[in-house]
C-alpha cells in the first residue's frame, strides 16, 4: 500500500510517496508552471504507485472546507493561472482515491506537531517567513480552520516611526506580510534576503515587525510554542533579535513560564525543511 503527498508551492511542486507506515520512500520536484504544465506530470508520478490516498498542502488562499462545492480550489490568487483551479477535482478524477486538501502552512504545522518542534504539545503555531508570510495553528491537538483558513500573514501591525516605504501587499499598507516578507526586504535594500549582510540595519526592523506579529498570535491563540520557518528565517541571527523584541513588546502581560523562556517558545523549524511534505502525508 502506498500513499501520496503534494506540497504545492509558489515555485515548485514537491510530490512524495509513502509506504504503509507513511515513511517517505520517494519524491520529486516539479516547477510550478500553469496547471496545464504542472498537473499532468504530477498525476503521472502518482499513477506509477497506485496510491490509496493523497494529501495536498497548497499555497493559498484556498477553499479547504470539505462541505463546500469548491473544496480544494485555489481562490483569489496572484497566480492568475491557478485562480479557480480545483486540485481536489483534478486529482480525484485522475487517481480515483481519497484526496484531502489543506493549506501548505497548515500541512507544515501538522508535520511539526506530529514529528517536529511542536511534538508533545497540545497547541502551537508554525509561521513561514519567505516570499510570503503565513501560518498554521494547532489548538487542542487539531488544526484551526474556519470559514476559510487563518490569514496570519495579513494581520495589521503598527509601522515603526519613520518607516514609510510602501509595503508589498496589494491589499494592505501595514500587514506583516507586506512589511516583513522577502519581497519587502528586497524592496528596502535592493538585495535578496540571502545577500543582505548580517549587520544591515534592515534586520532590526525585520525582527521588530515579526515580533509584533508574534505577540498578537500569542494574545489571540495562546499557543504553547511558535515555530518559525521559511527562507528569511534561515538567517539564524534573527532569532535572538526577535525574542528580545517579543519580550519587550509583550511587556510582561502574559505571566506564563512558556513566554518567559523565549529560547524555547520561539524556535526554528525542526524537520529540516520537510515539515510541509511530512504534514501533507499525514492529512488523512
C-alpha positions as CSV (number, residue, x, y, z in Angstrom):
1,X,0.0,0.0,0.0
2,X,1.3,3.4,-1.0
3,X,0.2,6.9,0.0
4,X,0.9,10.2,-1.8
5,X,1.7,13.7,-0.6
6,X,1.9,17.0,-2.5
7,X,3.3,20.2,-1.2
8,X,2.1,22.8,-3.8
9,X,4.3,25.8,-3.5
10,X,4.7,29.0,-5.5
11,X,7.9,28.0,-7.2
12,X,7.9,24.2,-7.0
13,X,5.5,21.2,-6.5
14,X,7.0,18.6,-4.2
15,X,5.5,15.2,-4.7
16,X,6.2,12.3,-2.4
17,X,5.3,8.6,-1.9
18,X,4.9,7.0,1.5
19,X,4.8,3.3,2.4
20,X,2.1,1.7,4.5
21,X,3.5,3.4,7.6
22,X,3.7,6.8,5.7
23,X,7.5,6.8,5.7
24,X,8.6,8.7,2.6
25,X,10.3,6.4,0.1
26,X,10.5,8.6,-3.0
27,X,10.0,12.2,-4.0
28,X,10.3,14.5,-7.0
29,X,10.1,18.3,-7.5
30,X,8.2,19.8,-10.4
31,X,8.4,23.6,-11.3
32,X,5.2,25.4,-10.6
33,X,4.1,26.5,-14.1
34,X,0.4,26.7,-15.1
35,X,-2.0,23.9,-14.2
36,X,-1.7,22.6,-17.8
37,X,2.1,22.4,-17.4
38,X,2.4,21.0,-13.9
39,X,-0.6,18.9,-13.1
40,X,-0.2,16.2,-15.8
41,X,3.3,15.5,-14.6
42,X,2.2,15.1,-11.0
43,X,-0.6,12.8,-12.0
44,X,1.7,10.6,-14.0
45,X,4.1,10.4,-11.0
46,X,1.3,9.3,-8.6
47,X,-0.2,6.9,-11.0
48,X,3.0,4.9,-11.1
49,X,2.5,3.9,-7.5
50,X,-1.3,3.3,-7.5
51,X,-1.7,5.3,-4.3
52,X,-4.6,4.7,-1.9
53,X,-4.8,8.4,-0.7
54,X,-3.3,11.8,-1.4
55,X,-2.7,14.6,1.0
56,X,-2.3,18.1,-0.5
57,X,-0.9,21.1,1.2
58,X,-1.3,24.0,-1.2
59,X,-0.4,27.7,-1.5
60,X,-3.5,29.8,-0.8
61,X,-5.9,31.3,-0.5
62,X,-7.6,28.0,-1.0
63,X,-11.1,26.6,-0.2
64,X,-10.4,23.9,2.4
65,X,-13.9,23.4,3.6
66,X,-14.8,19.8,2.7
67,X,-18.5,20.7,2.6
68,X,-18.0,23.5,0.1
69,X,-18.8,22.9,-3.6
70,X,-15.4,24.4,-4.5
71,X,-13.5,22.4,-1.9
72,X,-9.8,22.1,-2.9
73,X,-9.8,25.0,-5.3
74,X,-7.4,27.9,-5.4
75,X,-9.2,31.1,-4.6
76,X,-8.2,34.7,-5.4
77,X,-4.5,34.4,-6.1
78,X,-1.6,36.4,-7.5
79,X,-1.0,33.2,-9.6
80,X,-3.8,34.1,-12.0
81,X,-3.4,30.8,-14.0
82,X,-4.3,28.8,-10.8
83,X,-7.2,31.0,-9.7
84,X,-10.3,28.8,-9.5
85,X,-8.4,25.7,-10.4
86,X,-9.6,22.6,-8.3
87,X,-6.7,20.5,-7.1
88,X,-9.3,18.2,-5.5
89,X,-11.2,17.6,-8.6
90,X,-8.2,17.2,-10.8
91,X,-6.5,14.6,-8.6
92,X,-9.7,12.8,-7.6
93,X,-10.8,12.4,-11.2
94,X,-7.4,11.2,-12.3
95,X,-6.4,8.9,-9.4
96,X,-9.8,7.7,-8.1
97,X,-8.5,7.8,-4.5
98,X,-9.2,9.7,-1.3
99,X,-7.9,13.3,-1.7
100,X,-7.6,15.7,1.3
101,X,-6.6,19.3,0.7
102,X,-5.4,21.9,3.2
103,X,-3.0,24.9,3.1
104,X,0.7,24.4,2.8
105,X,1.3,26.1,6.2
106,X,-1.4,24.0,7.9
107,X,0.4,20.9,6.5
108,X,3.7,22.2,7.8
109,X,2.2,23.0,11.2
110,X,0.8,19.4,11.3
111,X,4.1,18.0,10.4
112,X,5.8,19.9,13.2
113,X,3.1,18.8,15.6
114,X,3.4,15.1,14.8
115,X,7.2,14.8,14.4
116,X,9.0,18.1,14.9
117,X,9.3,21.1,17.2
118,X,5.6,21.0,18.3
119,X,5.6,17.3,19.2
120,X,4.2,16.6,22.6
121,X,2.4,19.9,23.0
122,X,-1.3,20.5,23.0
123,X,-1.1,23.7,21.0
124,X,1.4,25.5,18.8
125,X,1.9,27.6,15.7
126,X,4.1,27.3,12.6
127,X,4.8,30.5,10.7
128,X,6.7,30.7,7.5
129,X,8.6,33.9,6.6
130,X,9.7,33.9,3.0
131,X,8.2,35.1,-0.3
132,X,5.0,35.3,1.7
133,X,4.1,35.0,5.4
134,X,1.5,32.6,6.6
135,X,0.9,30.2,9.4
136,X,-0.9,27.2,10.7
137,X,-2.2,26.9,14.3
138,X,-2.8,23.8,16.4
139,X,-5.3,24.1,19.2
140,X,-6.3,21.1,21.4
141,X,-4.5,18.8,19.1
142,X,-6.3,20.0,16.0
143,X,-5.6,22.4,13.1
144,X,-7.7,25.6,13.3
145,X,-10.0,26.1,10.4
146,X,-13.0,28.4,9.9
147,X,-15.0,29.9,7.2
148,X,-11.7,29.9,5.2
149,X,-8.3,29.5,7.0
150,X,-6.4,31.8,9.2
151,X,-4.6,34.5,7.2
152,X,-1.9,35.1,9.8
153,X,0.3,37.0,7.3
154,X,-2.3,39.7,6.8
155,X,-2.8,40.8,10.4
156,X,-2.3,44.6,10.6
157,X,0.6,45.8,12.7
158,X,1.8,49.3,13.6
159,X,4.6,50.6,11.5
160,X,7.8,51.8,13.2
161,X,8.1,55.6,13.2
162,X,10.0,56.7,10.1
163,X,9.2,53.6,8.0
164,X,7.2,55.0,5.1
165,X,8.3,52.6,2.3
166,X,5.2,51.3,0.6
167,X,4.7,47.7,1.6
168,X,4.5,44.9,-1.0
169,X,0.9,43.7,-0.2
170,X,-1.5,45.0,-2.8
171,X,-4.4,44.8,-0.3
172,X,-2.9,46.4,2.9
173,X,-0.3,49.0,3.8
174,X,0.7,47.6,7.2
175,X,0.2,43.9,7.3
176,X,3.1,41.7,8.5
177,X,3.5,40.0,5.0
178,X,3.7,43.4,3.3
179,X,6.2,44.7,5.8
180,X,8.4,41.7,6.6
181,X,8.3,39.2,3.7
182,X,11.2,38.5,1.4
183,X,10.0,40.8,-1.4
184,X,9.8,43.7,1.1
185,X,13.4,43.1,2.3
186,X,14.4,43.3,-1.4
187,X,12.4,46.5,-1.9
188,X,14.1,48.0,1.2
189,X,17.6,47.0,0.2
190,X,17.7,46.1,-3.5
191,X,19.1,42.7,-2.5
192,X,17.7,39.2,-1.9
193,X,17.4,38.3,1.7
194,X,20.3,35.8,1.5
195,X,22.6,38.5,0.2
196,X,21.9,41.2,2.8
197,X,24.8,41.5,5.3
198,X,24.0,40.4,8.8
199,X,25.0,43.8,10.1
200,X,22.5,45.6,7.9
201,X,20.0,47.8,9.9
202,X,17.2,46.3,7.9
203,X,17.3,43.2,10.1
204,X,16.5,45.1,13.2
205,X,13.3,46.4,11.5
206,X,12.6,42.9,10.3
207,X,12.9,41.4,13.8
208,X,10.7,44.2,15.2
209,X,7.9,43.5,12.8
210,X,8.0,39.8,13.2
211,X,8.0,40.2,17.0
212,X,4.9,42.5,16.8
213,X,3.1,39.7,14.9
214,X,4.2,37.0,17.3
215,X,2.8,39.0,20.3
216,X,-0.5,39.2,18.5
217,X,-0.5,35.5,17.8
218,X,0.2,34.8,21.5
219,X,-2.6,37.0,22.6
220,X,-5.1,35.5,20.1
221,X,-4.3,31.8,20.0
222,X,-2.5,31.3,23.4
223,X,-0.2,28.7,21.8
224,X,2.5,26.9,23.8
225,X,5.2,27.4,21.2
226,X,5.8,29.3,18.0
227,X,7.9,27.7,15.2
228,X,9.5,30.0,12.6
229,X,10.4,28.6,9.2
230,X,10.9,29.8,5.6
231,X,13.8,31.3,3.7
232,X,14.1,34.5,5.7
233,X,14.4,32.5,8.9
234,X,17.5,30.7,7.5
235,X,19.2,33.8,8.9
236,X,19.5,32.3,12.4
237,X,20.8,35.6,13.9
238,X,17.3,36.9,13.6
239,X,16.0,34.6,16.4
240,X,17.6,36.4,19.4
241,X,16.6,39.7,17.9
242,X,13.0,38.6,17.6
243,X,13.0,37.1,21.1
244,X,14.3,40.3,22.6
245,X,11.7,42.5,20.8
246,X,9.0,39.9,21.7
247,X,9.7,40.2,25.4
248,X,9.9,44.0,25.2
249,X,6.6,44.3,23.3
250,X,4.8,41.7,25.5
251,X,5.6,43.9,28.5
252,X,5.0,41.1,31.0
253,X,1.3,40.9,30.2
254,X,1.3,37.1,29.9
255,X,2.6,35.7,33.1
256,X,3.3,32.1,31.9
257,X,6.5,30.1,32.1
258,X,6.4,29.4,28.3
259,X,6.7,33.0,27.2
260,X,9.3,33.8,29.9
261,X,11.7,31.4,28.3
262,X,11.7,32.7,24.7
263,X,14.6,30.4,23.7
264,X,12.1,27.5,23.9
265,X,9.0,29.5,23.0
266,X,10.2,31.0,19.7
267,X,12.1,28.3,17.9
268,X,13.4,27.2,14.4
269,X,11.5,24.6,12.4
270,X,12.5,21.1,13.4
271,X,12.2,18.9,10.3
272,X,15.0,20.2,8.0
273,X,12.5,21.8,5.6
274,X,10.4,18.6,5.3
275,X,7.6,19.7,7.6
276,X,5.2,20.5,4.7
277,X,5.5,17.2,2.8
278,X,5.5,15.2,6.0
279,X,2.4,17.0,7.2
280,X,0.7,16.5,3.8
281,X,1.4,12.8,4.0
282,X,-0.5,12.7,7.3
283,X,-3.5,14.9,6.5
284,X,-5.7,11.8,6.0
